[in-house]
Amino acid sequence: RGKSVRTITFEQFKEALQELSKKRFKGKSDEEALQEMYKLIEGKGPGLTGVTKTIASPTVSRLTDTSKFTGSHKERFDASGKGKGRAGREDLVDNSGYVSGYKHAGTYDHKVQGNK
């Protein structure tokens, strides 16, 4: 892989397995060594060695508890704590024709038809 590249392609991965199998299984032929290497990694995923563990401290839980957020940050999450996405970050315009903060929006037709 290149110096500035952080990932490798599948072809590069297979080439690396061939090189490693030659070093690991020195007494066997290249094809036998490659087959032994495939047996070693068959059915396994990436390891979790050295992965950062989550910390369960009061400070972290307070910072990640969305029910305790205030101000504009509170508007970014719904009641369950799930983010609202774009609706939580931007002031979206309500084009319903009612004044903002009007509590009985959408009841005009009901009131007019109810009086007849």
Secondary structure as UniProt FT lines:
FT   TURN            3..4
FT   HELIX           10..24
FT   TURN            26..27
FT   HELIX           30..41
FT   TURN            42..43
FT   TURN            49..50
FT   HELIX           58..64
FT   HELIX           66..68
FT   HELIX           71..74
FT   TURN            75..76
FT   TURN            79..80
FT   HELIX           86..89
FT   TURN            100..101
FT   TURN            103..106
FT   HELIX           108..114
//
